[in-house]
Amino acid sequence: MTVYESELTAGNFTLNGKRPHIYITPFYRKLPLDVFGGTSVHTPAPRLVRLEFGALQTNTFVPADQKGRPRTFFQDRIFVREFFTRTGAKPGDVVLFEEITPYHFRLSLKTAAGRVITA
């Protein structure tokens, strides 16, 4: 299985946690085209991606900006906020995306100290 890494910066925890996100820049171009969607949950992509961290799970998509260009993160910020809370994520940590299928990823966190946190 392929594992993609995304290092967290202070920007991932923007506005005191109101707009948390995890960049998928290292692999978003490898995602199926049908997971790219509209600008909100009201205009989702034709197909969703499953993200899971143990019992914490979501079905989400990659949103587009106002000009229709894909963003470089998944839409569901509530999932990300809860993932950050459960793992204690901080800038310098790395989110690991284990690809189960192109439409399913299992997440874990590698801390800056090298400890891996799984669900």
N, C-alpha and C positions, 0 to 999 in steps of 0.2 A: 504494500500500500504506500501511496505517496503522502508525505507530510510536508505541509507548507508552513512557513514561519512568518509572523508579523510582529515586529518589535513595537512596544507601546512607548509613546512619548507623552509629555504633558498635554499635548493637543487632543489626545484620545479621551481625556477627561474634561472636556470643555464646559464652560459655564457652570462650574460647581456640580458636574455630573448630569446636567440637564440634557446634554446631547452627546452621550458617550457613543463611541464607535470604534471598530477595529478595522484598520485598513486591510484590504485584500489585494493590494497592488501586486504582490509577488505572483498571484495566480488568477486574477479576475479574467484575464484574456483566455484562460484555459477553460472557463466555465461554458456550459452550453448556452447558445444565444437566447433560448426561450426563458432564461431566468432573469433577463434584463427587462425592467418594466417601466411603469409610469413614475410620477413624482411623489406619490403617496400610497398609503394602504388602500385607498379607494380606487386606485388605478394600478393594480399589481401586474406582475409579469404573467405570461401565459402558464408558466410552470414555476413551482416553488422549490427552494432548497431547504433541506432539513438540517438544522444545527442542533447538536445535543451536547450537554455536559451532565451526564447522569440523568436524573429525573427532570432536569431543566432542559426543555426542548422547545423549538419553534420551527415554523415553516415560514420562510421569508424569501426575499428576492433582492436583486441589485437595482436600486432606484436610478432614475435618469435625472439629469438637471433640466432646467427650463428649456434648453436648446435640444434636448433629446440625447445628450451624451451620457454614457454610463458613469455613475459615481464609482468610487473605489471602496465601498463598504456595503454591508447588508442593511436592509431597511429597518429591521426590528431592534430599536434602541433599548427597549425594555428588557429584552433578553440579554443584551450586552451589559446593561447596568447591573442586572442580577448576577451575571457571570463575574463581573468585576467584584461585586460584594462577596460572593461565595469564595472566590479565590484570593481575595485581598490584593488584587492586581495593582501594580504601581508602574510609573514610568521606568523603563529599563527592562521590564519583564518581557517575555516573548510568548505570544499566543500561538499554540500549535494547532493546525487544522489537519486532522487525519482524514484523508479522502476515503470514504467507504465506497461510494459511487460518485459520479459527477454531480449528483443531486443530494448527497448526504455526507455531512462532515461531523466528526467527533472532535470536540475541543478539549484542550488541556492547557495548562500554563506552566512555563518554565521561568522560574524567578531569576533575578539577576545573579543570585548566589548559586544557581544551577539546579535547584530543587524542582522536580516536576510535580505539579498538583493535578490529580485526576479526580473524577467524580467517584 
